């Protein structure tokens, strides 16, 4: 069973997600150029909001040893011994690595800054747990050699036969690094180096794109040097930046069965279904509240969706096709209202064409004066819509 979320969100003058040249990202759809916000960008903002709501933060980093070192220094360890402990974590993890699935040395800490080549994504509590483990082996850690000056200068990792033996239990470190959080169970995690670390996500998250054709705006700006002498002319800095605006179609889908399985750790999905509904409730609210941070200090484009449509289905179904033909503004109507109408009309036509056997329930909330009958039950508030959607999912389970 899948819970689809569709949202139409107006975003004013902004640059939420830029490419390598600093321009707002774009795509071509239906022969028209649209502004795009990548799924990675918006998903990151949603993840932070979700973890804040659930009070279960995570960290994605190559700096596990540094984090462990700082935690142990906070507990009173001296810098060098704490650094040894941080390196010991990755040395043990490296011992557990599945070589056939990863490049050699991907987990072994670099000699100069103690980083791994791969990004870990773990619950933040893992750092504390690794520090707790290190405190059980203070003598063995104190005897560990630190990288030589030659290794640091050349930035070379030791060859396999020259690597130090792990001083922390490999299986224990492996088990700690495999731990999950609700956001990891929902969004998925990829790290082939450690057996069992991979988590198949229970959600889809599409790139957001404008429902209409869009264009870039160039902002020429200057910065004044406040300490210029009175007779000085000109600015202290000149530059240009690119911005855009539009109404975005956003889409995500959660596989409730897979999420329940991930949360329960077994195939008995009913054991994790209550937890899954709790996570989905928070996810839906985070999806509607979070906005990427790109250029927000200079644009303040912190908007919310003006229409949210939720559907319980046997299989996920994107409604991006509603905007293959770009929305057009008529007589100064803007794009928001015709976008809502175009989504509703397309959904109705699609349901007539495909049938509704796979549709278990659907409903919507919007700022429109009247509900859209093609989008199922109408709700006065987003809160009521989300609450009822999880109740309906529980009843259908």
C-alpha beads as a LAMMPS data file, in Angstrom:
LAMMPS data file: protein, C-alpha beads

397 atoms
396 bonds

1 atom types
1 bond types

-500.0 500.0 xlo xhi
-500.0 500.0 ylo yhi
-500.0 500.0 zlo zhi

Masses

1 110.0

Atoms # bond

1 1 1 0.000 0.000 0.000
2 1 1 1.318 3.409 -1.012
3 1 1 0.487 6.890 0.210
4 1 1 1.072 9.471 -2.526
5 1 1 1.494 13.162 -1.781
6 1 1 1.113 15.797 -4.477
7 1 1 1.640 19.487 -3.766
8 1 1 1.444 22.742 -5.693
9 1 1 3.665 25.365 -4.140
10 1 1 4.266 28.927 -5.379
11 1 1 7.808 30.170 -4.852
12 1 1 8.637 33.851 -5.478
13 1 1 11.934 35.369 -6.657
14 1 1 14.503 32.832 -5.469
15 1 1 17.313 30.404 -6.259
16 1 1 16.573 27.403 -4.069
17 1 1 18.844 24.968 -5.910
18 1 1 21.625 26.062 -8.259
19 1 1 23.889 24.285 -10.708
20 1 1 27.684 24.389 -10.997
21 1 1 27.502 27.857 -12.563
22 1 1 25.212 29.295 -9.900
23 1 1 22.110 29.295 -12.111
24 1 1 18.781 27.890 -10.893
25 1 1 18.483 24.306 -12.078
26 1 1 16.120 23.653 -14.963
27 1 1 14.658 20.935 -17.148
28 1 1 12.776 20.719 -20.434
29 1 1 9.322 19.133 -20.236
30 1 1 6.636 19.317 -22.876
31 1 1 9.009 21.332 -25.042
32 1 1 9.191 24.132 -22.453
33 1 1 11.966 25.075 -20.069
34 1 1 10.953 24.745 -16.434
35 1 1 12.711 25.695 -13.238
36 1 1 13.657 22.580 -11.270
37 1 1 14.609 21.837 -7.688
38 1 1 16.410 18.508 -7.408
39 1 1 14.962 15.767 -5.249
40 1 1 18.214 15.676 -3.259
41 1 1 17.929 19.342 -2.363
42 1 1 14.317 19.326 -1.212
43 1 1 14.658 15.885 0.377
44 1 1 17.522 17.128 2.560
45 1 1 15.371 19.966 3.873
46 1 1 12.500 17.545 4.497
47 1 1 14.839 15.115 6.267
48 1 1 16.034 17.745 8.721
49 1 1 12.458 18.820 9.444
50 1 1 11.345 15.196 9.873
51 1 1 14.166 14.408 12.274
52 1 1 13.414 17.521 14.291
53 1 1 9.763 16.536 14.604
54 1 1 10.640 12.986 15.666
55 1 1 13.624 14.115 17.775
56 1 1 15.804 11.453 16.134
57 1 1 18.642 13.291 14.363
58 1 1 21.140 11.681 12.038
59 1 1 24.473 12.730 10.603
60 1 1 25.904 12.109 7.133
61 1 1 29.658 12.482 7.236
62 1 1 33.130 11.257 6.332
63 1 1 34.335 12.603 9.690
64 1 1 33.296 9.822 12.073
65 1 1 36.761 9.739 13.734
66 1 1 36.725 13.499 14.291
67 1 1 33.259 13.329 15.849
68 1 1 34.353 10.510 18.180
69 1 1 37.515 12.438 19.073
70 1 1 35.550 15.555 20.010
71 1 1 33.124 13.506 22.099
72 1 1 35.995 11.886 24.015
73 1 1 37.805 15.213 24.472
74 1 1 34.577 16.526 25.968
75 1 1 34.785 13.621 28.415
76 1 1 38.330 14.547 29.420
77 1 1 40.529 12.550 27.054
78 1 1 43.668 14.216 25.729
79 1 1 43.734 15.133 22.041
80 1 1 46.131 12.459 20.753
81 1 1 44.527 9.556 22.606
82 1 1 41.062 10.702 21.555
83 1 1 42.300 10.911 17.971
84 1 1 43.604 7.355 18.211
85 1 1 40.172 6.238 19.383
86 1 1 38.481 7.922 16.439
87 1 1 40.863 6.267 14.004
88 1 1 40.333 2.937 15.752
89 1 1 36.663 3.049 14.787
90 1 1 37.416 3.196 11.062
91 1 1 40.238 0.672 11.332
92 1 1 37.748 -1.829 12.760
93 1 1 35.137 -0.860 10.175
94 1 1 37.717 -1.301 7.424
95 1 1 38.365 -4.822 8.676
96 1 1 34.669 -5.628 8.169
97 1 1 34.461 -4.077 4.705
98 1 1 33.230 -6.183 1.822
99 1 1 36.115 -5.757 -0.586
100 1 1 34.334 -7.146 -3.627
101 1 1 31.739 -4.368 -3.323
102 1 1 34.038 -1.425 -2.687
103 1 1 37.311 0.101 -3.675
104 1 1 40.272 -0.808 -1.504
105 1 1 40.759 1.479 1.461
106 1 1 37.413 3.233 1.270
107 1 1 36.880 3.044 5.018
108 1 1 40.449 3.279 6.299
109 1 1 41.096 6.768 7.748
110 1 1 43.286 9.169 5.802
111 1 1 46.611 9.873 7.538
112 1 1 46.265 13.656 7.668
113 1 1 42.640 14.395 8.584
114 1 1 41.324 10.946 9.625
115 1 1 38.465 10.939 7.110
116 1 1 36.968 8.016 5.236
117 1 1 36.534 8.090 1.468
118 1 1 32.856 7.198 1.821
119 1 1 30.011 9.029 3.503
120 1 1 28.415 7.339 6.477
121 1 1 24.800 8.077 7.348
122 1 1 24.062 7.088 10.920
123 1 1 21.901 8.175 13.848
124 1 1 23.665 10.894 15.801
125 1 1 23.537 8.653 18.885
126 1 1 26.032 6.356 17.126
127 1 1 28.816 8.852 17.886
128 1 1 28.077 8.572 21.601
129 1 1 27.899 4.779 21.391
130 1 1 31.264 4.585 19.627
131 1 1 32.811 6.823 22.283
132 1 1 31.326 4.572 24.971
133 1 1 32.903 1.568 23.256
134 1 1 36.298 3.282 23.076
135 1 1 36.224 3.958 26.810
136 1 1 36.248 0.208 27.385
137 1 1 39.666 -0.147 25.685
138 1 1 41.756 2.825 26.875
139 1 1 45.074 0.964 27.181
140 1 1 44.912 -0.673 23.761
141 1 1 43.954 2.650 22.182
142 1 1 46.793 4.489 23.923
143 1 1 49.291 2.026 22.409
144 1 1 48.061 2.635 18.850
145 1 1 50.536 4.386 16.537
146 1 1 49.477 7.599 14.838
147 1 1 50.384 8.156 11.160
148 1 1 54.027 9.042 10.582
149 1 1 55.086 12.395 9.129
150 1 1 55.954 10.611 5.881
151 1 1 52.448 9.134 5.645
152 1 1 50.904 12.520 6.371
153 1 1 53.098 14.277 3.780
154 1 1 52.385 11.739 1.052
155 1 1 48.750 11.312 2.156
156 1 1 49.133 7.603 1.523
157 1 1 47.209 4.911 3.316
158 1 1 49.272 1.898 4.402
159 1 1 49.243 -1.212 2.260
160 1 1 47.090 -4.085 3.409
161 1 1 49.947 -5.949 5.062
162 1 1 51.052 -2.795 6.903
163 1 1 47.689 -1.831 8.349
164 1 1 47.449 -1.865 12.147
165 1 1 45.331 -4.539 13.753
166 1 1 41.947 -3.369 15.058
167 1 1 41.778 -2.724 18.796
168 1 1 38.005 -2.278 18.963
169 1 1 35.817 -5.356 18.401
170 1 1 35.093 -5.481 14.683
171 1 1 31.656 -7.044 15.072
172 1 1 30.612 -4.478 17.681
173 1 1 31.725 -1.502 15.574
174 1 1 30.016 -3.050 12.567
175 1 1 26.792 -3.479 14.545
176 1 1 26.846 0.119 15.830
177 1 1 27.430 1.574 12.356
178 1 1 24.528 -0.481 10.973
179 1 1 22.005 1.165 13.278
180 1 1 19.083 3.004 11.743
181 1 1 16.693 5.842 12.438
182 1 1 13.170 6.522 11.132
183 1 1 14.532 8.785 8.386
184 1 1 17.043 6.137 7.286
185 1 1 14.304 3.498 7.192
186 1 1 12.122 5.849 5.158
187 1 1 14.624 7.338 2.702
188 1 1 17.092 4.462 2.404
189 1 1 20.859 4.249 2.814
190 1 1 23.600 3.018 0.503
191 1 1 27.035 1.889 1.694
192 1 1 28.297 -1.307 0.117
193 1 1 31.470 -1.485 2.196
194 1 1 29.816 -2.775 5.382
195 1 1 27.619 -5.882 5.131
196 1 1 24.053 -5.117 6.178
197 1 1 24.555 -1.345 6.136
198 1 1 22.437 -0.854 3.025
199 1 1 18.778 0.022 3.584
200 1 1 16.297 -0.061 0.720
201 1 1 14.232 3.092 1.082
202 1 1 10.458 3.023 1.409
203 1 1 9.811 6.275 -0.430
204 1 1 9.956 7.949 -3.826
205 1 1 10.861 11.631 -4.059
206 1 1 10.543 13.417 -7.394
207 1 1 12.335 16.493 -8.675
208 1 1 10.073 19.515 -8.293
209 1 1 9.436 21.536 -11.448
210 1 1 7.353 24.539 -12.396
211 1 1 3.948 23.861 -13.881
212 1 1 4.611 26.535 -16.490
213 1 1 7.431 27.786 -18.659
214 1 1 9.927 29.848 -16.701
215 1 1 12.820 32.186 -17.380
216 1 1 15.877 33.343 -15.485
217 1 1 16.171 36.850 -14.032
218 1 1 19.599 38.465 -13.703
219 1 1 20.208 40.628 -10.658
220 1 1 23.078 43.113 -10.973
221 1 1 24.113 44.109 -7.474
222 1 1 26.778 46.216 -5.817
223 1 1 28.301 46.436 -2.371
224 1 1 29.468 49.780 -1.010
225 1 1 32.758 50.144 0.850
226 1 1 31.684 52.074 3.965
227 1 1 35.243 53.285 4.604
228 1 1 35.757 54.814 1.173
229 1 1 37.147 58.386 1.344
230 1 1 34.601 61.117 0.517
231 1 1 36.067 61.734 -2.931
232 1 1 36.073 58.020 -3.910
233 1 1 33.594 56.786 -6.491
234 1 1 32.437 53.347 -7.457
235 1 1 31.521 50.281 -5.452
236 1 1 33.587 47.906 -3.414
237 1 1 32.104 44.913 -5.198
238 1 1 30.106 44.302 -8.385
239 1 1 28.485 41.032 -9.455
240 1 1 25.422 39.398 -10.944
241 1 1 23.246 36.576 -9.651
242 1 1 20.460 34.555 -11.249
243 1 1 17.008 34.011 -9.791
244 1 1 13.635 32.718 -10.912
245 1 1 10.093 32.156 -9.647
246 1 1 7.140 29.882 -10.286
247 1 1 4.547 27.403 -9.075
248 1 1 6.141 24.012 -8.429
249 1 1 4.585 20.573 -8.740
250 1 1 6.011 18.338 -6.036
251 1 1 5.470 14.601 -5.600
252 1 1 6.488 11.868 -3.198
253 1 1 5.182 8.418 -2.346
254 1 1 5.663 6.186 0.694
255 1 1 5.418 2.405 0.516
256 1 1 3.775 1.792 3.880
257 1 1 4.400 -1.952 3.747
258 1 1 8.126 -1.524 3.114
259 1 1 8.393 1.156 5.788
260 1 1 6.698 -1.091 8.344
261 1 1 9.098 -3.897 7.418
262 1 1 12.130 -1.612 7.759
263 1 1 10.963 -0.327 11.134
264 1 1 10.076 -3.741 12.568
265 1 1 13.137 -5.484 11.181
266 1 1 11.018 -8.487 10.196
267 1 1 8.564 -9.515 7.504
268 1 1 5.776 -9.227 10.067
269 1 1 4.817 -5.786 8.844
270 1 1 1.925 -5.415 11.268
271 1 1 4.472 -5.190 14.091
272 1 1 5.851 -1.991 12.568
273 1 1 2.711 -0.526 11.038
274 1 1 1.833 1.701 13.982
275 1 1 5.379 3.066 13.936
276 1 1 5.127 3.499 10.169
277 1 1 1.980 5.608 10.512
278 1 1 3.690 7.789 13.123
279 1 1 6.667 8.339 10.816
280 1 1 4.455 8.994 7.786
281 1 1 2.415 11.566 9.699
282 1 1 5.617 13.439 10.538
283 1 1 6.926 12.994 6.988
284 1 1 3.805 14.484 5.403
285 1 1 4.012 17.512 7.677
286 1 1 7.748 17.893 7.036
287 1 1 7.148 17.603 3.275
288 1 1 4.735 20.529 3.464
289 1 1 6.801 22.684 5.824
290 1 1 10.407 22.307 4.669
291 1 1 11.940 24.530 1.995
292 1 1 15.535 24.301 0.680
293 1 1 17.898 26.875 2.160
294 1 1 19.481 28.083 -1.106
295 1 1 19.782 31.901 -1.205
296 1 1 17.128 32.232 1.491
297 1 1 19.090 34.961 3.294
298 1 1 18.695 37.215 0.275
299 1 1 15.236 36.160 -0.950
300 1 1 13.165 34.895 1.989
301 1 1 11.238 32.500 -0.255
302 1 1 9.788 30.504 2.640
303 1 1 6.408 29.532 1.211
304 1 1 4.064 26.601 1.815
305 1 1 1.932 24.559 -0.602
306 1 1 -1.429 26.020 -1.582
307 1 1 -2.846 22.627 -2.545
308 1 1 -1.993 19.196 -1.146
309 1 1 -3.564 16.046 -2.577
310 1 1 -3.104 12.687 -0.809
311 1 1 -4.041 9.299 -2.229
312 1 1 -3.879 5.780 -0.790
313 1 1 -3.164 3.417 -3.660
314 1 1 -2.011 -0.111 -4.395
315 1 1 0.750 1.373 -6.580
316 1 1 2.293 4.858 -6.723
317 1 1 1.090 7.235 -9.426
318 1 1 2.719 10.553 -10.311
319 1 1 0.520 13.276 -11.760
320 1 1 3.375 15.109 -13.473
321 1 1 1.589 14.527 -16.766
322 1 1 -0.917 17.197 -15.741
323 1 1 1.727 19.778 -16.618
324 1 1 3.259 18.276 -19.752
325 1 1 1.348 21.094 -21.410
326 1 1 2.598 24.155 -19.524
327 1 1 0.034 26.184 -17.619
328 1 1 -0.690 29.582 -19.119
329 1 1 -1.772 32.704 -17.302
330 1 1 -5.044 34.175 -18.572
331 1 1 -5.951 37.830 -18.085
332 1 1 -3.508 38.311 -15.253
333 1 1 -4.713 35.259 -13.306
334 1 1 -1.194 34.154 -12.432
335 1 1 -0.177 30.498 -12.417
336 1 1 -1.329 29.192 -9.017
337 1 1 -5.076 29.001 -9.637
338 1 1 -4.907 27.569 -13.181
339 1 1 -2.306 25.051 -11.939
340 1 1 -4.741 23.794 -9.305
341 1 1 -7.502 23.520 -11.890
342 1 1 -5.234 21.748 -14.380
343 1 1 -4.153 19.200 -11.760
344 1 1 -7.749 18.489 -10.736
345 1 1 -8.985 18.145 -14.314
346 1 1 -6.108 15.863 -15.294
347 1 1 -6.629 13.664 -12.235
348 1 1 -10.296 13.241 -13.065
349 1 1 -9.539 12.313 -16.673
350 1 1 -6.807 9.890 -15.613
351 1 1 -9.123 8.152 -13.144
352 1 1 -11.735 7.749 -15.848
353 1 1 -9.134 6.275 -18.180
354 1 1 -7.339 3.968 -15.725
355 1 1 -10.225 3.204 -13.418
356 1 1 -10.148 3.517 -9.650
357 1 1 -9.754 -0.119 -8.568
358 1 1 -6.275 0.657 -7.248
359 1 1 -7.412 3.812 -5.447
360 1 1 -8.297 3.096 -1.811
361 1 1 -8.951 6.677 -0.704
362 1 1 -8.049 10.207 -1.697
363 1 1 -8.528 13.698 -0.354
364 1 1 -7.163 17.215 -0.569
365 1 1 -6.901 20.582 1.117
366 1 1 -6.268 23.908 -0.579
367 1 1 -6.719 27.648 -0.271
368 1 1 -9.424 27.567 -2.960
369 1 1 -12.898 28.675 -1.922
370 1 1 -14.441 25.412 -3.128
371 1 1 -13.071 21.837 -3.101
372 1 1 -12.099 20.019 -6.282
373 1 1 -14.388 17.007 -6.659
374 1 1 -11.843 15.194 -8.851
375 1 1 -9.427 15.149 -5.872
376 1 1 -11.651 13.252 -3.466
377 1 1 -12.752 14.502 -0.082
378 1 1 -12.149 18.153 0.660
379 1 1 -10.692 19.202 4.029
380 1 1 -10.654 22.632 5.618
381 1 1 -7.073 22.363 6.841
382 1 1 -3.862 20.593 5.975
383 1 1 -3.686 19.259 9.532
384 1 1 -7.058 17.527 9.204
385 1 1 -6.120 16.084 5.814
386 1 1 -2.876 14.549 7.082
387 1 1 -4.444 13.216 10.271
388 1 1 -7.286 11.546 8.384
389 1 1 -4.934 10.109 5.755
390 1 1 -2.968 8.170 8.368
391 1 1 -6.206 7.039 10.020
392 1 1 -7.450 5.766 6.656
393 1 1 -4.144 3.998 6.066
394 1 1 -4.445 2.307 9.450
395 1 1 -7.973 1.145 8.633
396 1 1 -6.875 -0.206 5.249
397 1 1 -3.863 -2.099 6.604

Bonds

1 1 1 2
2 1 2 3
3 1 3 4
4 1 4 5
5 1 5 6
6 1 6 7
7 1 7 8
8 1 8 9
9 1 9 10
10 1 10 11
11 1 11 12
12 1 12 13
13 1 13 14
14 1 14 15
15 1 15 16
16 1 16 17
17 1 17 18
18 1 18 19
19 1 19 20
20 1 20 21
21 1 21 22
22 1 22 23
23 1 23 24
24 1 24 25
25 1 25 26
26 1 26 27
27 1 27 28
28 1 28 29
29 1 29 30
30 1 30 31
31 1 31 32
32 1 32 33
33 1 33 34
34 1 34 35
35 1 35 36
36 1 36 37
37 1 37 38
38 1 38 39
39 1 39 40
40 1 40 41
41 1 41 42
42 1 42 43
43 1 43 44
44 1 44 45
45 1 45 46
46 1 46 47
47 1 47 48
48 1 48 49
49 1 49 50
50 1 50 51
51 1 51 52
52 1 52 53
53 1 53 54
54 1 54 55
55 1 55 56
56 1 56 57
57 1 57 58
58 1 58 59
59 1 59 60
60 1 60 61
61 1 61 62
62 1 62 63
63 1 63 64
64 1 64 65
65 1 65 66
66 1 66 67
67 1 67 68
68 1 68 69
69 1 69 70
70 1 70 71
71 1 71 72
72 1 72 73
73 1 73 74
74 1 74 75
75 1 75 76
76 1 76 77
77 1 77 78
78 1 78 79
79 1 79 80
80 1 80 81
81 1 81 82
82 1 82 83
83 1 83 84
84 1 84 85
85 1 85 86
86 1 86 87
87 1 87 88
88 1 88 89
89 1 89 90
90 1 90 91
91 1 91 92
92 1 92 93
93 1 93 94
94 1 94 95
95 1 95 96
96 1 96 97
97 1 97 98
98 1 98 99
99 1 99 100
100 1 100 101
101 1 101 102
102 1 102 103
103 1 103 104
104 1 104 105
105 1 105 106
106 1 106 107
107 1 107 108
108 1 108 109
109 1 109 110
110 1 110 111
111 1 111 112
112 1 112 113
113 1 113 114
114 1 114 115
115 1 115 116
116 1 116 117
117 1 117 118
118 1 118 119
119 1 119 120
120 1 120 121
121 1 121 122
122 1 122 123
123 1 123 124
124 1 124 125
125 1 125 126
126 1 126 127
127 1 127 128
128 1 128 129
129 1 129 130
130 1 130 131
131 1 131 132
132 1 132 133
133 1 133 134
134 1 134 135
135 1 135 136
136 1 136 137
137 1 137 138
138 1 138 139
139 1 139 140
140 1 140 141
141 1 141 142
142 1 142 143
143 1 143 144
144 1 144 145
145 1 145 146
146 1 146 147
147 1 147 148
148 1 148 149
149 1 149 150
150 1 150 151
151 1 151 152
152 1 152 153
153 1 153 154
154 1 154 155
155 1 155 156
156 1 156 157
157 1 157 158
158 1 158 159
159 1 159 160
160 1 160 161
161 1 161 162
162 1 162 163
163 1 163 164
164 1 164 165
165 1 165 166
166 1 166 167
167 1 167 168
168 1 168 169
169 1 169 170
170 1 170 171
171 1 171 172
172 1 172 173
173 1 173 174
174 1 174 175
175 1 175 176
176 1 176 177
177 1 177 178
178 1 178 179
179 1 179 180
180 1 180 181
181 1 181 182
182 1 182 183
183 1 183 184
184 1 184 185
185 1 185 186
186 1 186 187
187 1 187 188
188 1 188 189
189 1 189 190
190 1 190 191
191 1 191 192
192 1 192 193
193 1 193 194
194 1 194 195
195 1 195 196
196 1 196 197
197 1 197 198
198 1 198 199
199 1 199 200
200 1 200 201
201 1 201 202
202 1 202 203
203 1 203 204
204 1 204 205
205 1 205 206
206 1 206 207
207 1 207 208
208 1 208 209
209 1 209 210
210 1 210 211
211 1 211 212
212 1 212 213
213 1 213 214
214 1 214 215
215 1 215 216
216 1 216 217
217 1 217 218
218 1 218 219
219 1 219 220
220 1 220 221
221 1 221 222
222 1 222 223
223 1 223 224
224 1 224 225
225 1 225 226
226 1 226 227
227 1 227 228
228 1 228 229
229 1 229 230
230 1 230 231
231 1 231 232
232 1 232 233
233 1 233 234
234 1 234 235
235 1 235 236
236 1 236 237
237 1 237 238
238 1 238 239
239 1 239 240
240 1 240 241
241 1 241 242
242 1 242 243
243 1 243 244
244 1 244 245
245 1 245 246
246 1 246 247
247 1 247 248
248 1 248 249
249 1 249 250
250 1 250 251
251 1 251 252
252 1 252 253
253 1 253 254
254 1 254 255
255 1 255 256
256 1 256 257
257 1 257 258
258 1 258 259
259 1 259 260
260 1 260 261
261 1 261 262
262 1 262 263
263 1 263 264
264 1 264 265
265 1 265 266
266 1 266 267
267 1 267 268
268 1 268 269
269 1 269 270
270 1 270 271
271 1 271 272
272 1 272 273
273 1 273 274
274 1 274 275
275 1 275 276
276 1 276 277
277 1 277 278
278 1 278 279
279 1 279 280
280 1 280 281
281 1 281 282
282 1 282 283
283 1 283 284
284 1 284 285
285 1 285 286
286 1 286 287
287 1 287 288
288 1 288 289
289 1 289 290
290 1 290 291
291 1 291 292
292 1 292 293
293 1 293 294
294 1 294 295
295 1 295 296
296 1 296 297
297 1 297 298
298 1 298 299
299 1 299 300
300 1 300 301
301 1 301 302
302 1 302 303
303 1 303 304
304 1 304 305
305 1 305 306
306 1 306 307
307 1 307 308
308 1 308 309
309 1 309 310
310 1 310 311
311 1 311 312
312 1 312 313
313 1 313 314
314 1 314 315
315 1 315 316
316 1 316 317
317 1 317 318
318 1 318 319
319 1 319 320
320 1 320 321
321 1 321 322
322 1 322 323
323 1 323 324
324 1 324 325
325 1 325 326
326 1 326 327
327 1 327 328
328 1 328 329
329 1 329 330
330 1 330 331
331 1 331 332
332 1 332 333
333 1 333 334
334 1 334 335
335 1 335 336
336 1 336 337
337 1 337 338
338 1 338 339
339 1 339 340
340 1 340 341
341 1 341 342
342 1 342 343
343 1 343 344
344 1 344 345
345 1 345 346
346 1 346 347
347 1 347 348
348 1 348 349
349 1 349 350
350 1 350 351
351 1 351 352
352 1 352 353
353 1 353 354
354 1 354 355
355 1 355 356
356 1 356 357
357 1 357 358
358 1 358 359
359 1 359 360
360 1 360 361
361 1 361 362
362 1 362 363
363 1 363 364
364 1 364 365
365 1 365 366
366 1 366 367
367 1 367 368
368 1 368 369
369 1 369 370
370 1 370 371
371 1 371 372
372 1 372 373
373 1 373 374
374 1 374 375
375 1 375 376
376 1 376 377
377 1 377 378
378 1 378 379
379 1 379 380
380 1 380 381
381 1 381 382
382 1 382 383
383 1 383 384
384 1 384 385
385 1 385 386
386 1 386 387
387 1 387 388
388 1 388 389
389 1 389 390
390 1 390 391
391 1 391 392
392 1 392 393
393 1 393 394
394 1 394 395
395 1 395 396
396 1 396 397
